[in-house]
Amino acid sequence: MDSKTKFLIYCMEIYRRAEKLTQAQVLELFSRYNVSEYVLEFYETLYNQSIPNILQDINDHISKQRDIAPNVSNRFFLEKIAGMTHNGIEKTGGYGKVKSISGKDVG
């Protein structure tokens, strides 16, 4: 396994933990919004960033890629995938179960 692939897996895991998502939810999110391609393309830049900056870059990328109204926050989207069935993602709980990157409840 090359270093870029290892870093992608690392990014997926820190994102999963920070956003309190399942592996399946992270895979769906990364697939839907081409996050894996983004991480691999900008590996050199992201690799040298702090964890909070990596997470923010991923969230910024997802926000830019989403096909929803621009005034709907990423918080809303994360609540949606964490609390409801969404395109085959197993229901994992209700609103208030997701924490933001800073650790605060978003529900």
Secondary structure, DSSP 4 states (H G I P E B T S, - for coil): --HHHHHHHHHHHHHHHHHT--HHHHHHHHHHTTHHHHHHHTHHHHHTS-HHHHHHHHHHHHHHH--S-TTS-HHHHHHHHHHS-BTTBPP---TT--B-TTS-B--
